[in-house]
Amino acid sequence: MIPVLHSTIASERERARQLLRQLRLDPRELALLKGERGKQAEAVNEILADVAERGDEAVVHWARKFDDPEFTADQIRVRTDEMTLAHGRVERPLLEAIRQSIRQVRQYQQHVLPSEVPMLRRDGVELGLRFVPLDSAGCYFPGGKAAYPSSLIMLSVPAQVAGVKRVVVCTPPSRFGKSDLVLAACHELGLSDVYRAGGVAAIAAMAFGTATIPAVDKIVGPGNVYVQLAKRAVAGCVGIDGYLGPSEIVTIADESGEPAFIAADLIAQAEHDPGSGYLVTDSQVLATAVQQEVVRQMGQRNRVEAIRNALKDRSAIIVCPTLDEAIGWANEFAAEHVNIQTRDDDAVLAKLRHAGAVFVGKYAAVAAGDYVAGPSHCLPTNSTARFSSGISVYEFMRRSSIERYEKAGLAHDAEAIVELATAEGLDAHAESVRIRLQ
């Protein structure tokens, strides 16, 4: 059963804080890689070094160890005819669902595509900003426990809309990575650089390049702690999106919230295995009703054991004296998904600062965002929504400033430039301006 904690009771407030610390990445642990995380980092570094040295041979070795004992090098690249045949085996209702997801994600990403910024003009000076798509991007999504065509769509469509020339896709060569659904989605997306490589080996292959898998400029996508540590290790060699780990939700609700809907969303995140869910509310009546609904609904789900464990160990209902305090807890959690169910959702939204994606209203099911709404479901987790954002076209574009000077403009700024350059002991900087004005 999901525990109910009261923020006014010191021991229960401390238990809620412990859950928050469990959810949040510890910067000291990340920086120093101590304890168990250190052992994981050693394993990651071993695979990274192996792929850097042996390329495809290492990709095959680690695929055989973790995914498919019969895997061979000629299976690394997914052939176009494989995608076509898989596409033909998928039933029409599923194909239509895939097409709707692609269509609506593309529509949203085109809507938020940054437009040209008007030039800022001073006498003799023009200043601007331009957005340029990356030359290449690597999209990784897991496939060890299930097939995730939705993650493929949520990663690759924003890259395509941004104008990335080469979109490289990697997913594990497990039976899920070879699923007709995934390959059919690749076919619908018109992807040609699709590869079977999993976990750390996939991240290494896209960072360093192998004979089969090309190196890319940026790697994006979710994964377990090993995948996230691998992305952290190669950051700087390539760009990364951030740390997209186990799924989570925080619901902010008052007594007007719908218990059945809230419970359903908590259970939906818990079934990710691992996953976590939190309700923060100012209503004890709602808290009790949601707890009862969780018990009622949980037994009807397929992954009941995973759900039970996640709700018992990594989730909670936190009852606060005021709705403002509940919003404060949500801001501390900075969760991947935040659902708002209150009498005045817009007022709560205005006070909510930290969230990967916000779902406003009792009918805004997180599952809609997972599949068809339009924004990508690849979002920051572990409280990293405090400083990072979800995948969008912006992830696949660089910003370059544009600075155009005429002589009059430089003359206007020259004195300040020379003064500052001289103060910093950089006389060549000062002279580079003087020489233009002589």
Buried (B, 14 or more C-beta within 10 A) or exposed (E): EBBBBBBEEEEBBEBBBEBBEEBBBEEEEBEEBEEEBEEBBEBBBEBBEBBBEEBBEBBBBBBBEBBBEEBEBEBBBBEEEBBEBBBEEBEEEBBEBBEEBBBBBBEBBEEEBBEEBEEEEEEBBBBBBEBEBBEBBBBBBBBBEEBBBBBBBBBBBBBBBBBBEBBBBBBBBBEBBBBBBBBBBBBBBEBBBBBBBBBBBBBBBBBBBBEBBBBBBBBBBBBBBBBBBBBBBBBEEBBBBBBBBBBBBBBBBBBEBBBBBBBBBBBBBBBBBBBBBBBBBBBEEBBBBBBBBBBEBBEEBEBBEBBBBBBEEBBBBBBBEEBEBBBBBBBBBBBBBBBBBBEEBEEBBEEBEBBBBBBBEBEBBBBBBBBBBBBBBBBBBBBBBBEBBBBBBBBBBEEEEEEEBEEEBBBBBBEEBBEEBEEEEEEEBBEEBEEEEE
